[in-house]
Amino acid sequence: MPHADQNQLNAFEKGCAIVRWVKPTIINMSGRDALDLLHRLTTKELMTVSVGTARRTVLTSNRGRVIDVFLVAHVSQNALILISDSTDPTKTISAIDYFTIAEDSELKDLSGSHERISLVGPKAAEVAASVLGFAIDSDSVRNVDYHDSKVTVSSDTSRGVTWLDVVISASKPDLVSTFASSGAVEVNSDNFKLFRILHEIPGSDCEYGDHANPIEAGLFSLIDFDKGCYVGQEVIARLDTYDKVQRSIKILESNSPLAKGDKLTSGSISAGVVTSSSLLANPDGRYLSLALVRKAFCKSASVVASEGISAVVR
């Protein structure tokens, strides 16, 4: 029975954890109309994202389903960096390209040539400052030179934890080792997933994707309902106005690990679907998962089941 690494979890909660993204999605978007185009396509008000600031937003389909969620970092005049948790940059690029008609806007995929490192935890800004030599404000972005390399550092407050994204050319100095020498702890994907579940942080192609709208996927704070039209706006507005959202993200606790995609039932009634599951046991031998749970079963202590395994809604 593999257990959670308490040192790694403590880094998230009390220090600074280093998350190295194996397949990052990093997109350069440039042009006079780039920001205005994203403002018209996505859920957040972006026209006030001035140079040096950053804001996370959701790109949805005409059906109101999530295509991608990304941070818009306004690094310089008419130049943006889009940073997403998705492992498929072509999906995002294709969706934006589809709605680009006569706008002065160009997309360039940097995912193969650049590395994304996330610093997560209350001491993330302190670690970044000790290595890079500057303080980063909340929801801001800075482009700096580091050992003859260009580094982009963005603050993202949308996840409810201290979170910095660092983007650097993949062929340049190993920042992970440098951050670690300043007190940060590199974490593996299993412990990162458990941390994400504990904090109900939605994940790409897990809690959100083409199977979910942003409200039920836990992305409500990334929607500005008074900003005007965007792709999928009418569908999402109706869901909210008429209280039509039928599912919510909830933490489940079970004696055995569940599996992503497992259907949840209560008796013969469908109760939802597992979207993220940890294979790491807590000290008490319990396992945690995230699930899209139908409203009728969202109350704490509700009992659901999957493949013969009982789970309790936390």
C-alpha positions as CSV (number, residue, x, y, z in Angstrom):
1,M,0.0,0.0,0.0
2,P,1.9,3.1,-1.2
3,H,1.5,6.1,1.2
4,A,1.7,9.8,0.6
5,D,5.1,11.4,1.0
6,Q,4.6,13.7,3.9
7,N,7.7,15.7,3.1
8,Q,6.3,16.5,-0.4
9,L,2.8,17.4,1.0
10,N,4.4,19.6,3.7
11,A,6.2,21.5,0.9
12,F,2.8,22.3,-0.7
13,E,1.2,23.3,2.6
14,K,4.0,25.0,4.5
15,G,6.9,25.6,2.1
16,C,7.4,25.5,-1.6
17,A,6.8,22.5,-3.9
18,I,8.3,22.3,-7.4
19,V,6.0,20.8,-10.0
20,R,7.8,19.9,-13.3
21,W,5.4,19.6,-16.2
22,V,6.3,16.7,-18.5
23,K,4.1,17.8,-21.4
24,P,3.5,21.6,-20.9
25,T,1.2,23.7,-23.0
26,I,2.9,27.0,-23.6
27,I,1.7,29.3,-26.4
28,N,3.0,32.7,-27.6
29,M,0.2,34.9,-28.8
30,S,1.1,38.2,-30.5
31,G,-0.5,41.0,-32.4
32,R,-2.5,44.2,-32.0
33,D,-5.8,42.3,-31.6
34,A,-4.6,39.3,-29.5
35,L,-5.9,40.4,-26.1
36,D,-9.2,41.7,-27.5
37,L,-9.7,38.4,-29.4
38,L,-9.3,36.3,-26.2
39,H,-11.6,38.7,-24.3
40,R,-14.3,38.0,-26.9
41,L,-13.7,34.2,-26.9
42,T,-13.3,33.4,-23.2
43,T,-15.1,33.7,-19.9
44,K,-13.1,36.3,-18.1
45,E,-12.9,40.1,-18.6
46,L,-9.4,40.5,-20.1
47,M,-9.3,44.1,-21.4
48,T,-8.0,45.2,-18.0
49,V,-5.1,42.7,-18.2
50,S,-2.4,45.4,-18.8
51,V,1.2,44.7,-19.5
52,G,2.8,43.1,-16.5
53,T,-0.4,41.4,-15.2
54,A,-1.9,37.9,-15.7
55,R,-5.4,36.4,-15.4
56,R,-6.7,32.8,-15.9
57,T,-9.7,32.2,-18.2
58,V,-11.8,29.5,-19.7
59,L,-12.3,28.8,-23.4
60,T,-15.5,27.0,-24.0
61,S,-17.3,25.5,-27.0
62,N,-20.6,26.5,-28.5
63,R,-22.2,23.9,-26.2
64,G,-20.7,25.5,-23.1
65,R,-18.2,22.7,-22.6
66,V,-14.6,23.4,-21.6
67,I,-12.0,23.3,-24.4
68,D,-9.2,24.6,-22.2
69,V,-8.3,26.7,-19.2
70,F,-5.2,28.9,-19.4
71,L,-3.4,31.8,-17.8
72,V,-3.1,34.9,-20.0
73,A,0.2,36.5,-19.1
74,H,0.6,40.0,-20.7
75,V,4.4,40.0,-21.0
76,S,4.8,43.1,-23.2
77,Q,3.0,45.3,-25.6
78,N,0.9,43.1,-28.0
79,A,2.6,39.9,-26.6
80,L,0.9,37.3,-24.5
81,I,2.0,33.9,-23.1
82,L,-0.8,31.4,-22.6
83,I,0.0,28.7,-20.0
84,S,-2.3,25.7,-19.7
85,D,-2.4,22.4,-17.7
86,S,-3.4,20.6,-20.9
87,T,-1.0,18.2,-22.6
88,D,-2.4,19.0,-26.0
89,P,-1.6,22.5,-27.2
90,T,-3.0,21.8,-30.7
91,K,-6.5,21.6,-29.3
92,T,-6.2,25.2,-27.9
93,I,-4.5,26.6,-30.9
94,S,-7.0,25.1,-33.3
95,A,-10.0,26.4,-31.3
96,I,-8.6,30.0,-31.2
97,D,-7.6,29.8,-34.8
98,Y,-11.1,28.8,-35.8
99,F,-12.5,32.1,-34.5
100,T,-9.7,34.3,-35.8
101,I,-10.9,35.9,-39.0
102,A,-9.4,39.3,-39.8
103,E,-7.7,40.0,-36.4
104,D,-4.1,40.9,-36.2
105,S,-3.2,37.9,-34.0
106,E,-0.7,35.1,-34.3
107,L,-0.2,31.9,-32.3
108,K,3.1,30.1,-31.9
109,D,3.5,26.8,-30.0
110,L,6.4,26.9,-27.5
111,S,5.5,23.7,-25.8
112,G,8.3,21.7,-27.4
113,S,11.0,24.3,-27.0
114,H,10.2,25.6,-23.5
115,E,9.9,24.2,-20.0
116,R,7.2,25.0,-17.4
117,I,7.9,24.8,-13.7
118,S,5.3,25.6,-11.1
119,L,6.2,26.8,-7.6
120,V,3.4,26.0,-5.2
121,G,3.1,26.8,-1.5
122,P,3.2,29.8,0.9
123,K,7.0,30.2,0.4
124,A,6.9,30.1,-3.5
125,A,7.4,33.8,-3.9
126,E,10.3,33.8,-1.4
127,V,12.0,30.9,-3.3
128,A,11.5,32.7,-6.6
129,A,12.9,35.9,-5.3
130,S,16.0,34.3,-3.8
131,V,16.8,32.7,-7.2
132,L,15.7,35.3,-9.7
133,G,16.4,38.4,-7.6
134,F,13.0,40.0,-7.6
135,A,9.6,39.9,-5.9
136,I,6.5,38.9,-7.9
137,D,3.2,40.5,-7.0
138,S,-0.1,38.7,-7.1
139,D,-1.6,38.2,-10.6
140,S,1.5,39.8,-12.2
141,V,4.0,38.6,-14.8
142,R,7.7,39.5,-15.3
143,N,10.2,38.8,-18.1
144,V,13.7,38.7,-16.8
145,D,17.2,37.6,-17.9
146,Y,18.7,34.7,-16.0
147,H,22.2,33.4,-16.9
148,D,21.7,34.7,-20.5
149,S,18.3,33.1,-20.7
150,K,14.8,34.7,-20.9
151,V,12.6,33.7,-18.0
152,T,8.9,34.4,-17.7
153,V,7.4,34.3,-14.1
154,S,3.7,34.6,-13.6
155,S,1.5,34.7,-10.5
156,D,-1.8,32.8,-10.6
157,T,-4.1,33.3,-7.6
158,S,-7.1,31.6,-9.2
159,R,-6.5,28.2,-7.6
160,G,-6.8,29.3,-4.0
161,V,-3.2,28.6,-3.2
162,T,0.1,30.5,-3.8
163,W,1.1,29.5,-7.3
164,L,3.9,30.8,-9.7
165,D,4.5,29.5,-13.2
166,V,8.0,29.8,-14.5
167,V,8.7,29.4,-18.3
168,I,12.2,29.0,-19.7
169,S,13.8,27.6,-22.8
170,A,14.2,23.8,-22.3
171,S,17.9,24.0,-23.4
172,K,18.8,26.5,-20.7
173,P,20.0,26.2,-17.0
174,D,18.3,23.6,-14.8
175,L,16.1,25.9,-12.6
176,V,14.6,22.9,-10.7
177,S,17.9,22.2,-9.1
178,T,18.5,25.8,-8.3
179,F,15.0,26.2,-6.7
180,A,15.7,23.0,-4.7
181,S,19.0,24.4,-3.4
182,S,16.9,27.4,-2.1
183,G,14.7,25.2,0.0
184,A,12.0,24.1,-2.4
185,V,11.1,20.4,-2.7
186,E,10.5,18.7,-6.1
187,V,7.3,16.6,-6.0
188,N,6.2,13.7,-8.1
189,S,2.9,13.5,-10.0
190,D,1.2,11.2,-7.5
191,N,1.7,13.6,-4.6
192,F,0.8,16.5,-6.8
193,K,-2.5,14.8,-7.7
194,L,-3.2,14.1,-4.0
195,F,-2.6,17.8,-3.1
196,R,-4.9,18.8,-6.0
197,I,-7.6,16.5,-4.7
198,L,-7.2,17.7,-1.1
199,H,-7.7,21.3,-2.3
200,E,-10.4,20.5,-4.9
201,I,-8.3,22.0,-7.6
202,P,-9.8,21.0,-11.0
203,G,-7.5,19.3,-13.4
204,S,-7.3,19.3,-17.2
205,D,-9.1,16.3,-18.9
206,C,-10.2,15.3,-15.4
207,E,-12.7,17.6,-13.7
208,Y,-12.9,19.8,-16.8
209,G,-12.9,19.0,-20.5
210,D,-15.5,18.3,-23.2
211,H,-17.5,16.3,-20.7
212,A,-18.2,19.2,-18.4
213,N,-19.3,22.8,-18.3
214,P,-17.1,25.3,-16.3
215,I,-19.7,25.7,-13.5
216,E,-20.0,22.1,-12.5
217,A,-16.2,21.6,-13.1
218,G,-15.4,24.0,-10.2
219,L,-14.4,26.9,-12.4
220,F,-17.2,29.3,-11.4
221,S,-14.7,32.0,-10.2
222,L,-13.2,32.1,-13.7
223,I,-16.5,33.3,-15.2
224,D,-17.4,37.0,-15.4
225,F,-21.2,36.9,-15.9
226,D,-21.5,40.6,-16.7
227,K,-18.7,40.8,-19.3
228,G,-20.9,40.3,-22.4
229,C,-20.7,37.7,-25.1
230,Y,-18.1,34.9,-25.5
231,V,-18.3,31.5,-27.1
232,G,-20.8,29.4,-25.2
233,Q,-22.0,32.4,-23.1
234,E,-25.7,31.8,-23.7
235,V,-25.5,28.2,-22.6
236,I,-23.5,29.0,-19.5
237,A,-25.7,31.9,-18.5
238,R,-28.8,29.7,-18.8
239,L,-27.3,27.0,-16.6
240,D,-26.6,29.6,-13.9
241,T,-29.7,31.7,-14.2
242,Y,-32.1,28.7,-14.2
243,D,-30.1,26.6,-11.8
244,K,-29.7,23.8,-14.3
245,V,-26.3,22.6,-13.3
246,Q,-26.8,19.0,-12.1
247,R,-23.4,18.1,-10.8
248,S,-20.6,19.5,-8.6
249,I,-17.0,18.6,-7.8
250,K,-16.8,16.7,-4.5
251,I,-14.1,14.8,-2.6
252,L,-14.7,11.1,-2.0
253,E,-13.2,9.0,0.7
254,S,-12.9,5.2,0.4
255,N,-11.1,2.2,1.8
256,S,-9.7,1.2,-1.6
257,P,-8.6,3.4,-4.5
258,L,-11.2,4.3,-7.1
259,A,-10.3,4.7,-10.8
260,K,-10.8,7.7,-13.0
261,G,-13.8,7.2,-15.2
262,D,-15.6,4.9,-12.7
263,K,-19.3,5.4,-12.6
264,L,-20.8,6.1,-9.2
265,T,-24.2,4.7,-8.1
266,S,-26.5,4.8,-5.1
267,G,-28.5,1.6,-5.3
268,S,-29.6,1.5,-8.9
269,I,-29.4,5.3,-9.4
270,S,-26.6,7.0,-11.2
271,A,-24.7,9.3,-8.8
272,G,-21.8,10.7,-10.8
273,V,-18.4,9.8,-12.2
274,V,-14.8,9.7,-10.7
275,T,-12.6,12.4,-12.4
276,S,-9.4,12.1,-10.4
277,S,-8.2,9.4,-8.0
278,S,-5.2,9.0,-5.8
279,L,-3.4,5.7,-5.4
280,L,-1.7,7.0,-2.3
281,A,-3.2,6.1,1.1
282,N,-3.5,8.6,3.9
283,P,-2.0,7.7,7.3
284,D,-5.3,6.2,8.3
285,G,-5.3,3.9,5.2
286,R,-8.1,5.9,3.4
287,Y,-8.0,7.0,-0.3
288,L,-9.3,10.2,-1.8
289,S,-10.8,11.0,-5.2
290,L,-12.5,13.9,-6.9
291,A,-15.8,13.2,-8.7
292,L,-18.5,15.0,-10.6
293,V,-21.4,14.1,-8.2
294,R,-25.1,14.6,-9.0
295,K,-26.8,17.2,-6.7
296,A,-28.9,14.7,-4.9
297,F,-25.8,13.1,-3.5
298,C,-23.6,16.1,-2.8
299,K,-24.4,16.4,1.0
300,S,-21.5,15.4,3.3
301,A,-21.6,11.8,4.4
302,S,-23.6,10.7,1.4
303,V,-22.6,7.2,0.4
304,V,-22.0,6.1,-3.2
305,A,-20.4,3.1,-4.7
306,S,-18.3,2.1,-7.7
307,E,-17.2,-1.4,-8.8
308,G,-18.2,-2.7,-5.4
309,I,-16.2,0.0,-3.5
310,S,-18.2,2.2,-1.1
311,A,-17.2,5.9,-0.9
312,V,-18.3,8.7,1.3
313,V,-18.8,12.3,0.1
314,R,-16.6,14.7,2.2
